[in-house]
Amino acid sequence: MIDCTTPKIVAVLSAAGLEKDIEAALDAPPDMVEYRADLRDKVTARGIRAHLDIVTGALSCPVLFTLRDAREGGGYSGTQAARVALYKAALPHVDAVDIELRNAAAAARLRADIAKHGVTLVLSYHNFEATPVARELDAMVAQGVTHHADIVKIATLCRTGSEALRLLALPVKHPGTKIAVVGMGARGRAVRAVAPSFGSVLGYASASRAVASGQLAVSELRHVWRLLE
């Protein structure tokens, strides 16, 4: 399980540039790393296990496994059964998994395995066009709780200051739920910088290259967080 008593910086490792990203993570150590298996050209259980062995052999920090759905900006578009099988292959090798709220059925099928391995479940939502209205965001948090999420991650494009504030308000409005809010776009960078002050438990940063709009480097995000402590 991931200890979120203090906010954690998560460096994103691309399966397509793993060696370079690991080197960057060694130079500027994050609190955690996210292995994006969906960024491989071909995703297989054997390939996932091989890459995770490399990651855990090189880095001592917790590992979050993600197989991001193509409908939410990722590279994976396989069947639900195949998705579940790939997560099962990863579970013995990681500390946390990220599954989209839209794929909560897959998370339900994996619940026993997640519990068996003591893995943290992150249920997530990504919107690259806008930040939904408050009632929709609140409903997503409720959905995450219903489906036994340890952390609910909401990542949205912040087109305006109002949208940025709406996103930042989520952890404040739901203090009993661990929530990670991630802003994208120019205004989203400000959200990433101040999110821990509003109760967000995870901040995502680039290892060697940004994989999302508004993403800061690990060293940049840590510097800003320290200034705001």
N, C-alpha and C positions, 0 to 999 in steps of 0.2 A: 504493500500500500504506500501511496505517496503522502508524505507529511506536508500538509498545507497550513501549518500553524503560522508560517510566514510566507509571503508571496515568492513564487519561484520563477526564474527566467528559464525559458525552454528554447534551446537552440534547435532549429529545424535542419535535419540532415536529409539531403536528397539522395535517393537510391541511385540516381543517375550520376552523381558526382560525390560519391561517398568518401573516397580517400581524401579529397581536398577539404570536405566539410569536417572530417574527423581532425585533420591537421589544424583547422581553424579553431575547433572546439578545444584542442589541447593548448593552443596559444591564448585563447580567451575563454576560460572554463565557464560554462553555464551551470545552473543548478540541476538541469535535466536536459535530455535531448529527445526530440521527436523524430523517429525514423519513418519517413514517408515512403512506404513500399509501393504505393500507387504510381510513383514517378519512375519505376523501372519500365523498360521496354516490354518485358514479359514477366508477369507476376506468377511465381510458383512457390509451393510450400518449401521445396528444397532451397530455392534461391533466397527466400525470406530467412530461413534458419541460418544459411551461410552468412548472409549479411549481418544478422543479429549477433552471430558469434564474433564477427569482426568488430562490431560496435562495442559489445560488452568486453571484449579482450583489450580494446584500446582505451576505453573510457570507464571511469569508476562511478559515474553518476547514474541515477535512475533513467530508464528508457521507456518512452511512450511510443507505442506502435499505432500507426495510422494507415488505413487503406481508404483514402478519401474518394468518395463517390464522385463520378464525373458530373453529376447534377449539382454538385456543390463545389465546383472548381478543381476537382481532383482528376486522376487519370484512370480510375477503375470503373468498369462498366459491366462486370461479370454478374452472374446470377446470384440470388440470395444464398443458395446452397453452397456455391463456390466461395462466396464471401465468408460464410461461417467456417468453412474448412480452413481457409487461410488464417483466420483469426485463431482458430484452435492450434494451428501449427506454431503461431507466434507466442501464445500465452505462457508456455513454460520458460520463455527466455526474456520476458519483459516485466516491468513494474506497473504499467498502465496501458490501457487501450482506449482509443478514441473511435466511437461509432456515431454516425449521424442520427439525430432524432428521427429522421424519416426512415431509418433502418432499425428502429427500436425492436422490431420483431427478431432481427438477427441477434441483438443484445439479449433478448429473452431466451433464445435458444442457447446462448453461451453462458447464461447466468451461473449454472452449476460449475462449469470449468473456470469461470472468473473467480468464483468463491474458493474453489479448490486450490488455485495458485496464489490466492491473496492479492489479486491484481485490482488496481483502481480503475473504475469505469468512468470515462468521460463521455457524456452524450452531447453532441454538438449541432450547431446550426450555423450556416454560412450564407450570406447574401452579399453579392458583389455589386448590387445596383442601388441599394438604399438601406436605411434602418427602419424596420417595421414600426408601426404605432405601438404605444405602450401596452395596450391590452394584449396584443399579439406576442410581445416579448414576455409578458407575465405568463401567458398561456404556455409558452415554450419552457419556462422554468418549471411550471407545474407539471408539464408532461415529463420532463426529466426526472423530477422527484417520483412521479408515479412509476416510472420504469427503472427505479433503483439506481439512478446515477449518483456517483460519489461527487462528481463535479459536473456542472452544466456550463458548457462553453458557448458563447454567443459572439460570432464575428460578423460584423456588418460594415458596409461602406457608409461613412459619415459624410453626407453631402453638405450639411449645414451645422452650425454650432448647436442648434436645437436637437439635431439627431445625435450629436456627440454627447450632449447632456442626458438625453433619453437613455443612451446605452450605459453611461456611467451611473445612472440612477438605479439600475437593476440590482447590484449587490446591496445597495443601501435599503431598497424596498424589501429584499428577501434575506435578512441577516441570518436566518437559520439554514440557508442553503449555500454550499460552496459554489461560487460562480466565477467564471473567467470571462471578462468582456474584452474583446479585441476590436479596435477600430481600424478601418482601412481607408486609404486615401489621405489627402493632405491633412484634413481635420482629424482623421483617425490617428495620426501620429501623436497628437496631443493626448488622445484617449490612452494610448499605450503608455505614455509617459506618466500620467497621473492615476491610472487605474488602481494601483495598490492602495492609494489614499482613500479610495471609495469602497475598498473591500474585495477587489478582484484578486483571485488567488494565483493566477498564472499569467505570465507575459511572454509572448512569442517573439523571438529575435532570429536574425539570420546568422548562420555559421560563416559561410564564405560568400553567399549571394542571397538576395532577398527572393522569397518565393511568394510573397503577397505584397500588394500595394501598401505603402506606409510602414513597412517593416524596418526596424532599426537593427544595427549590428548588436551583438551581445555586449560588447564593451560600451557602446553608446547608451544602451538601455540601462545597464548597471550604473553608469555614471549619473544619469538623470535620476534614477531611483534613489541613489545615495544623497543627491542634492536635496531631494524632497522628504527624506526621512525625518 
